Amino acid sequence: MAAAQNYELSSRLVQYLDLHLTLPIMEYLQERGLYNEDDILRAKLALLDKTNMVDFAMDIYKGLNGVDDVPQEMKERRTQVVARLRQLQADVDPIIKCLQNRHVVEKFRQDKSFNMQFLQEEFQIGAEHVEALYQYARFQFNCGNYSLAAELLQSYRTLCTNSERNMSALWGKLAAEILMHEAVNIQEAREDVFKLKEAIDNQTFAPPLVQLQQRTWLLHWSLYVFWNHENGRNDIIELFQSPAYLSAIQINAPHLLRYFAVAVVINKKKPQPRGNVLKELIRAIQQESYEYSDPVTQFLECVFVHYDFDGAQQKLKECEAVLDNDFFLAAYKDEFIENARLYIFETYCMIHQSISIALLAERLCMDQQAAEKWIANLILNAKLNAKIDSKSGTVVMGTQSKSVHEQLIEKAKALAVKNTYGLANTIVGGVKP
């Protein structure tokens, strides 16, 4: 359990997440039993104290303390939240009525200044009403009413002429869409991720440090979207490998290399968006290994940097527990293991040309019969230039066309030859390699 906790990333992730976005992670950790149940409940209660989700907090307090009532301050807090909600509802009632009128909305244009002038002249709706709409949306979000909050923030963005506030509303809308846990909202959330990316990248006068922080936040928030979207693994690769965002990962959040690595590994059989992504990933992993590493990144180093297949075998076993305990990656564990085995198989066989199936089964963490069947299916489905020699119990690799990691394989071959000559020198002449 302690080893699993060493690679559990929640303490790193929450630094770049809205409070509400941390709740699903805490729920998952509670289900996994990775930490003490009471400790998780106390952490959730401390988080909820900073929101308007008072009823939820009351339920957790009762469960944590085994009581049927809550302290007076929690009851008073609830009274305050309800009173504030009613006040905000009164403040936004005029603008809400306008926005709910289809005939009014149909007259809106892309020009936000025109929309504001139209509302002012026709309905006496001014800037104070738009500000009230923003505050009301934030309040509803803090109450956990994410669907309503997303709708209100979208309406606010059609009227707000302040670029900074507009961007803030877009962040809030993205968070709300993520927390609604519905496929249609994940699609909208994906679009909003790229809208935010465009807004961040086009801030001409923003200080570089501000852009760096915003990119780091966006990288973290994108995990909720991309790991739940059908095209998400491609999106992760596209976003994480872009120079400005890869730089943000290396400066602020090297732990995100885990997610980059998993996306690349499970996307092995599909064309990469651009360039030699695997090579870029390996370089980043090597550069940041002093700052962050885990079994996932160490696995790739074993295969493509050190050509240590015994080490890769051990790291692949450790990856199972790491992925099981990762909120974002647990659902992809089997796919990762399957594609990781494919990397081991290709690399090992390309280096050695002919290899014992028994030894390969050991490298792949499989029994020999299962390994032989897996290899046969792989050769057939992936159309690899290889064959199984049943008499000798070996796999013989033919000449392969260029693959994504060809340069890495060539280095591995060179290293293997170098080590062979070194060993011969040691045996014959006593010269150390």
C-alpha positions as CSV (number, residue, x, y, z in Angstrom):
1,M,0.0,0.0,0.0
2,A,2.8,2.4,0.9
3,A,4.5,1.8,-2.5
4,A,1.2,2.5,-4.3
5,Q,0.9,5.8,-2.4
6,N,4.4,6.8,-3.5
7,Y,3.2,7.1,-7.1
8,E,-0.3,8.5,-6.3
9,L,-0.4,11.9,-7.9
10,S,-3.4,13.7,-6.2
11,S,-1.2,15.9,-4.0
12,R,0.5,17.2,-7.1
13,L,-2.6,17.5,-9.3
14,V,-4.8,19.4,-6.9
15,Q,-2.3,22.4,-6.9
16,Y,-3.6,23.2,-10.4
17,L,-7.3,22.3,-10.1
18,D,-10.4,24.1,-9.0
19,L,-11.7,22.8,-5.7
20,H,-14.7,21.2,-7.2
21,L,-12.5,19.3,-9.7
22,T,-10.7,17.6,-6.8
23,L,-13.8,16.0,-5.5
24,P,-14.1,13.2,-8.1
25,I,-10.4,12.3,-7.4
26,M,-11.1,12.1,-3.7
27,E,-14.1,10.0,-4.3
28,Y,-12.0,7.6,-6.4
29,L,-9.3,7.4,-3.8
30,Q,-12.0,6.6,-1.2
31,E,-13.3,3.8,-3.4
32,R,-9.8,2.4,-3.9
33,G,-9.2,2.4,-0.1
34,L,-5.7,3.8,-0.8
35,Y,-5.9,6.0,2.3
36,N,-7.6,5.9,5.6
37,E,-11.3,6.4,5.2
38,D,-11.6,9.0,7.9
39,D,-8.7,10.9,6.5
40,I,-10.4,11.1,3.1
41,L,-13.6,12.3,4.7
42,R,-11.9,15.0,6.7
43,A,-10.1,16.2,3.5
44,K,-13.5,16.3,1.7
45,L,-15.1,18.2,4.6
46,A,-12.2,20.7,4.6
47,L,-12.7,21.2,0.9
48,L,-16.5,21.6,1.1
49,D,-16.1,24.2,3.8
50,K,-14.7,26.5,1.0
51,T,-17.8,26.0,-1.2
52,N,-21.5,26.5,-0.9
53,M,-22.3,22.8,-0.9
54,V,-23.4,22.9,2.7
55,D,-25.9,20.0,2.6
56,F,-23.2,17.7,1.2
57,A,-20.8,18.9,3.9
58,M,-23.4,18.2,6.6
59,D,-23.9,14.6,5.3
60,I,-20.1,14.0,5.5
61,Y,-19.9,15.5,8.9
62,K,-22.7,13.1,10.2
63,G,-21.0,10.1,8.6
64,L,-17.6,11.0,9.9
65,N,-18.7,11.6,13.5
66,G,-21.5,9.1,13.7
67,V,-24.1,11.7,14.7
68,D,-27.5,12.7,13.5
69,D,-27.0,16.5,14.0
70,V,-24.4,19.1,12.9
71,P,-22.8,22.0,14.7
72,Q,-24.7,25.3,14.9
73,E,-22.1,27.1,12.7
74,M,-22.9,24.7,9.9
75,K,-26.6,25.5,10.2
76,E,-25.9,29.2,10.2
77,R,-23.7,28.8,7.2
78,R,-26.6,27.1,5.4
79,T,-28.9,30.0,6.3
80,Q,-26.4,32.5,4.9
81,V,-26.0,30.6,1.7
82,V,-29.8,30.4,1.1
83,A,-30.2,34.1,1.9
84,R,-27.4,35.1,-0.5
85,L,-28.9,32.9,-3.2
86,R,-32.3,34.6,-2.9
87,Q,-30.7,38.0,-3.1
88,L,-28.7,37.1,-6.2
89,Q,-31.8,35.6,-7.8
90,A,-33.6,38.9,-7.3
91,D,-30.7,40.8,-8.8
92,V,-30.6,38.7,-12.0
93,D,-34.3,38.2,-12.5
94,P,-34.6,41.0,-15.1
95,I,-31.7,39.8,-17.3
96,I,-32.7,36.1,-16.9
97,K,-36.2,36.9,-18.2
98,C,-34.6,38.6,-21.3
99,L,-32.2,35.7,-21.9
100,Q,-35.1,33.2,-21.6
101,N,-37.0,35.1,-24.3
102,R,-36.3,33.4,-27.6
103,H,-37.3,36.5,-29.6
104,V,-34.9,38.6,-27.7
105,V,-32.0,36.3,-28.1
106,E,-32.6,35.9,-31.8
107,K,-31.8,39.6,-32.2
108,F,-28.3,39.2,-30.6
109,R,-25.3,39.6,-32.9
110,Q,-21.6,38.7,-32.6
111,D,-21.0,42.4,-31.6
112,K,-21.3,42.3,-27.8
113,S,-21.5,46.1,-27.6
114,F,-24.5,46.0,-29.9
115,N,-26.2,43.4,-27.6
116,M,-25.6,45.5,-24.5
117,Q,-26.9,48.6,-26.3
118,F,-30.0,46.7,-27.5
119,L,-30.8,45.4,-24.0
120,Q,-30.3,48.8,-22.4
121,E,-32.6,50.6,-24.9
122,E,-35.3,47.9,-25.0
123,F,-35.3,46.5,-21.4
124,Q,-33.2,48.8,-19.3
125,I,-30.6,46.1,-18.7
126,G,-27.3,47.6,-17.9
127,A,-23.7,46.6,-16.9
128,E,-24.8,46.0,-13.3
129,H,-27.2,43.3,-14.4
130,V,-24.5,41.6,-16.5
131,E,-22.2,41.7,-13.4
132,A,-25.0,40.2,-11.3
133,L,-25.3,37.4,-13.9
134,Y,-21.6,36.6,-13.5
135,Q,-21.9,36.5,-9.7
136,Y,-25.0,34.4,-9.8
137,A,-23.3,31.9,-12.1
138,R,-20.3,31.6,-9.8
139,F,-22.6,31.2,-6.8
140,Q,-24.6,28.4,-8.5
141,F,-21.3,26.7,-9.5
142,N,-20.2,26.8,-5.8
143,C,-23.5,25.3,-4.8
144,G,-22.8,22.3,-7.2
145,N,-25.4,23.3,-9.7
146,Y,-23.1,22.8,-12.6
147,S,-25.6,22.5,-15.4
148,L,-27.2,25.8,-14.6
149,A,-23.8,27.4,-14.0
150,A,-22.6,26.4,-17.4
151,E,-25.7,27.8,-19.1
152,L,-25.4,31.1,-17.2
153,L,-21.7,31.5,-18.0
154,Q,-22.4,30.9,-21.7
155,S,-25.0,33.7,-21.6
156,Y,-22.6,35.9,-19.7
157,R,-20.0,35.4,-22.4
158,T,-22.4,36.6,-25.1
159,L,-22.6,40.0,-23.3
160,C,-19.3,40.5,-21.5
161,T,-17.0,42.9,-23.3
162,N,-14.1,42.5,-20.8
163,S,-11.6,40.0,-22.2
164,E,-10.2,39.0,-18.8
165,R,-13.7,38.4,-17.3
166,N,-14.7,36.5,-20.5
167,M,-11.8,34.2,-20.1
168,S,-12.6,33.6,-16.4
169,A,-16.1,32.7,-17.4
170,L,-14.8,30.2,-20.0
171,W,-12.7,28.5,-17.3
172,G,-15.8,28.3,-15.1
173,K,-17.8,26.9,-18.0
174,L,-15.2,24.3,-18.7
175,A,-15.1,23.2,-15.1
176,A,-18.9,23.0,-15.0
177,E,-19.0,20.9,-18.2
178,I,-16.4,18.5,-16.8
179,L,-18.4,18.0,-13.6
180,M,-21.6,17.3,-15.4
181,H,-20.2,13.9,-16.5
182,E,-22.2,13.7,-19.7
183,A,-20.9,12.9,-23.2
184,V,-22.5,15.9,-24.8
185,N,-20.8,18.1,-22.2
186,I,-17.4,16.5,-22.7
187,Q,-17.7,17.4,-26.4
188,E,-18.4,21.0,-25.5
189,A,-15.6,20.8,-22.9
190,R,-13.2,19.6,-25.6
191,E,-14.0,22.6,-27.7
192,D,-13.6,24.9,-24.7
193,V,-10.1,23.5,-23.9
194,F,-9.0,24.5,-27.4
195,K,-10.7,27.9,-27.0
196,L,-8.8,28.5,-23.8
197,K,-5.6,27.3,-25.5
198,E,-6.1,29.8,-28.3
199,A,-6.9,32.6,-25.8
200,I,-3.8,31.8,-23.7
201,D,-1.5,31.6,-26.7
202,N,-2.8,34.8,-28.2
203,Q,-2.3,37.0,-25.1
204,T,0.2,39.4,-26.7
205,F,0.8,41.5,-23.6
206,A,0.5,38.8,-20.9
207,P,3.6,38.3,-18.8
208,P,5.4,35.0,-19.7
209,L,5.0,33.7,-16.1
210,V,1.2,34.2,-16.3
211,Q,1.0,32.3,-19.6
212,L,3.2,29.6,-18.1
213,Q,0.8,29.2,-15.1
214,Q,-2.3,29.2,-17.3
215,R,-0.8,26.6,-19.6
216,T,0.0,24.4,-16.6
217,W,-3.6,24.7,-15.3
218,L,-5.0,23.9,-18.8
219,L,-2.9,20.8,-19.1
220,H,-4.3,19.5,-15.8
221,W,-7.9,20.4,-16.6
222,S,-7.6,18.8,-20.0
223,L,-7.0,15.4,-18.4
224,Y,-10.7,15.3,-17.3
225,V,-11.8,16.0,-20.9
226,F,-9.3,14.0,-23.0
227,W,-9.4,10.8,-21.0
228,N,-13.2,10.8,-21.5
229,H,-13.4,11.7,-25.1
230,E,-13.1,9.2,-28.0
231,N,-10.3,11.3,-29.7
232,G,-8.8,12.2,-26.4
233,R,-5.5,10.3,-26.7
234,N,-4.7,12.1,-29.9
235,D,-5.6,15.4,-28.3
236,I,-3.3,14.7,-25.3
237,I,-0.4,14.0,-27.7
238,E,-1.1,17.1,-29.7
239,L,-1.4,19.4,-26.7
240,F,1.4,17.9,-24.6
241,Q,4.0,17.7,-27.4
242,S,3.5,21.3,-28.5
243,P,6.6,23.2,-27.5
244,A,5.1,25.8,-25.2
245,Y,3.1,23.2,-23.3
246,L,5.9,20.6,-23.1
247,S,8.0,23.4,-21.7
248,A,5.3,24.1,-19.1
249,I,5.3,20.4,-18.2
250,Q,9.0,20.3,-17.7
251,I,9.1,23.5,-15.7
252,N,6.0,23.2,-13.5
253,A,4.5,19.7,-13.8
254,P,6.9,16.9,-14.8
255,H,4.4,14.4,-13.2
256,L,2.2,15.0,-16.3
257,L,4.8,13.0,-18.3
258,R,3.0,9.9,-17.0
259,Y,-0.2,10.9,-18.9
260,F,1.8,11.9,-22.0
261,A,3.6,8.5,-21.9
262,V,0.4,6.5,-21.5
263,A,-1.3,8.4,-24.4
264,V,1.7,7.6,-26.6
265,V,1.9,3.9,-25.6
266,I,-1.8,3.2,-26.1
267,N,-1.8,5.1,-29.3
268,K,1.0,3.0,-30.7
269,K,-1.1,1.4,-33.5
270,K,-2.4,4.8,-34.8
271,P,-0.6,7.4,-36.9
272,Q,1.0,10.1,-34.7
273,P,-0.2,13.7,-35.2
274,R,3.2,15.0,-36.1
275,G,6.8,14.1,-36.0
276,N,8.6,11.5,-33.9
277,V,6.5,11.8,-30.7
278,L,8.0,8.9,-29.0
279,K,11.5,10.4,-29.4
280,E,10.3,13.7,-28.0
281,L,8.7,12.0,-25.1
282,I,11.8,9.9,-24.2
283,R,14.0,13.0,-24.4
284,A,11.6,14.8,-21.9
285,I,11.5,11.8,-19.6
286,Q,15.3,11.7,-19.5
287,Q,15.7,15.4,-18.9
288,E,13.2,15.3,-16.0
289,S,14.1,12.0,-14.4
290,Y,15.9,13.7,-11.6
291,E,12.7,15.6,-10.8
292,Y,10.1,13.0,-11.5
293,S,9.8,9.4,-12.5
294,D,7.4,6.5,-11.9
295,P,7.1,2.9,-13.2
296,V,5.4,4.2,-16.4
297,T,8.2,6.6,-17.3
298,Q,10.8,4.2,-16.0
299,F,9.4,1.4,-18.3
300,L,10.0,3.6,-21.4
301,E,13.5,4.4,-20.2
302,C,14.2,0.7,-19.7
303,V,13.1,-0.2,-23.2
304,F,14.4,2.7,-25.2
305,V,17.3,4.2,-23.2
306,H,18.9,1.4,-21.2
307,Y,17.6,-1.5,-23.3
308,D,17.1,-3.3,-20.0
309,F,14.4,-5.8,-20.7
310,D,14.6,-7.4,-17.2
311,G,14.0,-4.0,-15.8
312,A,11.2,-3.3,-18.3
313,Q,9.5,-6.6,-17.2
314,Q,9.6,-5.5,-13.6
315,K,8.4,-2.0,-14.3
316,L,5.5,-3.3,-16.4
317,K,4.3,-5.3,-13.4
318,E,4.6,-2.1,-11.2
319,C,2.6,-0.2,-13.8
320,E,-0.5,-2.2,-13.1
321,A,-0.8,-1.0,-9.6
322,V,0.1,2.6,-10.5
323,L,-2.5,2.7,-13.2
324,D,-5.2,1.1,-11.0
325,N,-4.7,3.8,-8.5
326,D,-4.8,6.7,-11.0
327,F,-8.2,8.4,-11.4
328,F,-7.6,9.2,-15.0
329,L,-5.8,6.1,-16.2
330,A,-7.4,3.1,-14.5
331,A,-9.7,2.4,-17.4
332,Y,-6.8,2.2,-19.8
333,K,-4.6,-0.2,-17.8
334,D,-5.3,-3.3,-20.0
335,E,-4.7,-1.3,-23.2
336,F,-1.5,0.1,-21.8
337,I,-0.2,-3.3,-20.8
338,E,-1.0,-4.8,-24.2
339,N,0.7,-2.0,-26.1
340,A,3.7,-2.0,-23.7
341,R,4.2,-5.7,-24.4
342,L,4.2,-4.8,-28.1
343,Y,7.0,-2.3,-27.6
344,I,9.0,-4.9,-25.7
345,F,8.4,-7.5,-28.4
346,E,9.3,-5.3,-31.3
347,T,12.4,-3.8,-29.7
348,Y,13.7,-7.1,-28.3
349,C,13.2,-9.0,-31.5
350,M,14.6,-6.3,-33.7
351,I,17.8,-6.3,-31.7
352,H,18.1,-10.1,-31.5
353,Q,16.5,-11.2,-34.8
354,S,15.8,-14.7,-33.4
355,I,14.5,-15.2,-29.9
356,S,13.3,-18.1,-27.7
357,I,9.5,-17.9,-27.1
358,A,10.1,-19.1,-23.6
359,L,12.4,-16.2,-22.9
360,L,10.1,-13.8,-24.6
361,A,7.2,-15.0,-22.5
362,E,9.2,-14.2,-19.4
363,R,9.9,-10.7,-20.8
364,L,6.2,-10.2,-21.5
365,C,5.1,-11.4,-18.0
366,M,3.1,-14.2,-19.7
367,D,3.1,-18.0,-19.7
368,Q,4.7,-19.7,-22.7
369,Q,1.4,-20.9,-24.3
370,A,-0.3,-17.6,-23.9
371,A,2.8,-15.8,-25.2
372,E,3.0,-18.0,-28.4
373,K,-0.7,-17.3,-29.1
374,W,-0.3,-13.6,-28.4
375,I,2.7,-13.4,-30.8
376,A,0.9,-15.4,-33.5
377,N,-2.1,-13.0,-33.3
378,L,0.2,-10.0,-33.3
379,I,2.1,-11.2,-36.4
380,L,-1.2,-11.8,-38.2
381,N,-3.1,-8.6,-37.1
382,A,-0.2,-6.2,-37.3
383,K,1.2,-7.7,-40.4
384,L,4.7,-8.0,-38.9
385,N,7.5,-9.5,-41.0
386,A,8.1,-12.3,-38.6
387,K,7.4,-16.0,-38.2
388,I,7.2,-18.6,-35.5
389,D,9.5,-21.6,-35.8
390,S,7.6,-24.2,-33.8
391,K,10.4,-26.8,-33.9
392,S,13.0,-24.6,-32.3
393,G,10.5,-22.6,-30.3
394,T,11.7,-19.3,-31.6
395,V,10.4,-16.2,-33.3
396,V,12.4,-15.1,-36.3
397,M,12.1,-11.5,-37.4
398,G,12.4,-10.5,-41.1
399,T,13.4,-7.1,-42.4
400,Q,11.1,-4.4,-41.0
401,S,10.0,-1.2,-42.6
402,K,10.7,2.0,-40.7
403,S,8.8,2.4,-37.5
404,V,8.2,5.3,-35.2
405,H,11.0,4.3,-33.0
406,E,13.5,3.0,-35.6
407,Q,16.3,5.4,-34.5
408,L,16.0,4.1,-31.0
409,I,16.1,0.5,-32.2
410,E,19.3,1.3,-34.2
411,K,20.9,2.7,-31.1
412,A,19.9,-0.5,-29.3
413,K,21.5,-2.6,-31.9
414,A,24.7,-0.6,-31.8
415,L,24.8,-0.9,-28.1
416,A,24.2,-4.7,-28.3
417,V,27.2,-5.0,-30.7
418,K,29.4,-2.9,-28.6
419,N,28.6,-4.9,-25.5
420,T,29.3,-8.2,-27.5
421,Y,32.8,-7.0,-28.6
422,G,33.5,-5.7,-25.1
423,L,32.6,-9.0,-23.6
424,A,34.8,-10.9,-26.1
425,N,37.8,-8.6,-25.3
426,T,37.3,-9.3,-21.6
427,I,37.3,-13.1,-22.1
428,V,40.2,-13.2,-24.6
429,G,42.5,-10.5,-23.5
430,G,41.3,-9.4,-20.1
431,V,40.5,-6.0,-21.4
432,K,37.6,-4.3,-19.7
433,P,34.8,-3.1,-22.1
